[in-house]
Amino acid sequence: MTTDTPARLLQLLSLLQTPREWPGGELAGRLGVSRRTVRRDIDRLRELGYPVQATKGSDGGYRLVAGKAMPPLVLDDEEAVAIAVGLRAGAGHAVEGVDEASVRALAKLEQVLPSRLRHRVSTLQAATTPLTSGDGATVAPETLTVMASAVAGQERLRFAYRAGDGTETRRLTEPYRLVSTGRRWYLVAYDLDRADWRTFRVDRVSDPFATGARFAPRELPTGSAAEYLRQSMYRRQEAYEFDVTFAAPAEFVAARLPRWMGSPEAVDELSCRLRATSEGPMEWLAVRLALLDCEFTVHEPTELVEHVRELGTRLTRAAGGQAPVRGG
């Protein structure tokens, strides 16, 4: 039982900051006090500016809701470290408007972090290498906020989703985890309509909202959401279009390309152009193009241009030459 009122208020506030509704009896049990004491403590929190909403019923319930201003948060050590690491990542992340805001928020948080936690944050950040991939498509922070709240509150999430081929669908899911690959966000969730696990690119999600219906989390086929996403990405590479011009006749190029890549079209007697679709890794395609015994120029996508440029730089260094200086 917590007899110290300030300490009990902090413990109560920490519980209420979890995105769910707490029955009065459960709060009383957690704090080791009577329901009457819980009601008194709730009133004290309201006087301090915390917007605690009460619901009627046999047991009654309480939850912290959005107010006109954000009161101070109560974080334990693990939560503070997680937020600090996330803010550091967000400072250079592909989330709209989050880079500058992350720097400001991180400065405020680290100013009050105990030295032991600052050391943990620095150590974890130094040991973390993000998996970069994709085209850096941005995500609205509000979308991430809704999804993260649904994950934390174990609420079913409904949203509109645009597939890689442009097909629009509505999805009802049990969200499990959000996973960042460095330049993209993914949602790992159980798709109720398809009765199976799915991964969703968050930049293709629109109009997400938590339905309020709670669920018991299912067991993932793999040990973690990150591992499930990794395996899913290897199983099903997303298709992309590429456009390349070759400084060689169409017949010459066609004879040296695999059939699945299609047939290049002649531009003139000495050059041709190939527009095709691939589902394989772009790094592999860059190497395959480099094996052709002719000059070529990649027009798109920009990621393939970058892979070809990096491959050329590495080959130049491997041959003992000077790598070209990249301009701004």
Secondary structure, 3 states (H helix, E strand, C coil): CCCCHHHHHHHHHHHHCCCCCEEHHHHHHHHCCCHHHHHHHHHHHHHCCCCEEEECCCCCEEEECCCCCCCCCCCCHHHHHHHHHHHHHHCCCCECCHHHHHHHHHHHHHHHCCHHHHHHHHHHHHCCCCCCCCCCCCECHHHHHHHHHHHHHCEEEEEEEECCCCCEEEEEEEEEEEEECCCCEEEEEEECCCCEEEEEEHHHEEEEEEEEEECCCCCCCCCCHHHHHHHHHHHCCCCEEEEEEECCCHHHHHCCCCHHHCCCEEEECCEEEEEEEECCCHHHHHHHHHCCCCCEEEEECHHHHHHHHHHHHHHHHHCCCCCCCCCC
